[in-house]
Amino acid sequence: MRANVDLGYATVALLGPRRLTQRLRGTYQRAAAGVVEFGRPDDLSEESLRGVGFAVVAFPAADANSQSNADADAGWHRALAAAGAALPVAVERVAETTSGSITLVGGGPGDPGLITAAGLDALAHADVIFADRLAPEVTHELAPGVRVVPVGKRPGHHPVAQSEIQAQMIQAALSGETVVRLKGGDPFVFGRGGEELVACREAGVDVHVIPGITSAVAVPEHAGIPVTFRELSRSFTVVSGHDPLGERELEHLAGLSRSGATIVLLMGVATLPQTVSGLTRHGLAGDTPLAVLEKGFSPDERNTFTTLATAVVDTAGCASPAVTVIGPVVDALTRGTRTGPTGPGSGSVARS
Ligand code: SAH
C-alpha cells in the first residue's frame, strides 16, 4: 500500500473484490477527500463515478501476474471507458495475510466476575478493545499500553454508528492489531455480534466469538427468578422490546404465556405500557406476575415486583437497562415470603 500519497481533494474509486478494497480503504481515506468502492465492473457508470478523480484496481498480491488478474484489469478498464471516465488508474497488489484478528467477547451481565476465562484471556492479549456501554469494567487484566475505545451509547454522548465501529475494528485488525470487541452479555443475543462477524469475514479478517452469560437469564437469576421451573414453566422466550411489539407477536406471546412459558423482555422499559396492554388485550390474566429488574449486578440495581394489571403504574419510574420477566416463575422462589402485590400501586420494590 502506498503510505505517502496525497490525493488532495479528489475522490478515489477502489475497484475490486470487497475483501481487497476494504484493506485499502483506510490508507486512501487518509490521503484523499473521499473513497467509493466498486465490487463489479457493471456498477460503474457516469452517475456512480461522479466526482471521482482517481481509480485504483485492487488485485490479490499472491497471484499478481496471473491471467485472471490481467482479465480483471482489462474488465475494469473497459467498464471505466464505457462509463465515459478518463481517469488516472493505479494498480494495488493487496496482501491478504495479516497477523491481526478480531475476537467478539461476551462480557456477561455487568459483574467483572461473570466474564469467562476465555474472555479474560482474549482481553489480556488485546492491542485494542472496542467496548460497549453495557460491557463490564475490566481493567486490571489488560496488557500495558492497550487502547480502550468506548463505542456504546452513553448519556450525553452520541453513539458511534455501527458501520463506523465495524470499519474501525476491521481497519485495526488489517493493520495487524489483535482486536477485542467487548460486548455486554452474549454477543449473539441482541448484540449485533452476528452482523459484525459477517463484516469481519467479508473483509477477510480472522474472527472468533467467545460466548458470554446473557442478561436475559443472569439478571432474573440474580433477582431470585429462575426462567424455567419444574411444573411452572418449561420454556422461555427472549423478546426485544426496543420497538413496540406487533399485534401478532403480542397474540403469540400471550398464547405462549398462557401455556406456561416465561417471557423475558430486553430493551423493553420504554415500550412496557404497550406490551402490557397488548398482552392484556390478548387474554393474559391481570394477576400474571411481572418483574422489572433494573441495572442488575450494579450498586444501583433495583427490582420491582408487580403484576400485569398493576405494572404500568408500579414501573412508571423504571429506567433502562432493565430485564422484564412475565410469568409465574417471578414468584416461584418466594411464594409466601414476599408481600405480593394485590392491587394497583401495590408493587413491591426491593433494593439489594
Ligand atoms: N447481548 C446482551 C443484550 C444486549 S441488549 C445480553 O446478552 O445480555 C441490551 C439490553 O440487555 C438492555 O436494554 C437490557 O434489557 C439488558 N441488559 C443488559 N445488561 C443488563 C443489566 N446488567 N441489567 C439489566 N438489564 C440488562
Boltz pocket constraint, residues with backbone or C-beta under 6 A from the ligand:
constraints:
  - pocket:
      binder: B
      contacts: [[A, 108], [A, 109], [A, 110], [A, 134], [A, 183], [A, 184], [A, 185], [A, 186], [A, 187], [A, 188], [A, 189], [A, 190], [A, 191], [A, 213], [A, 214], [A, 215], [A, 216], [A, 219], [A, 265], [A, 266], [A, 267], [A, 268], [A, 293], [A, 294], [A, 295], [A, 296], [A, 297], [A, 320], [A, 321], [A, 322], [A, 323]]
      max_distance: 6.0
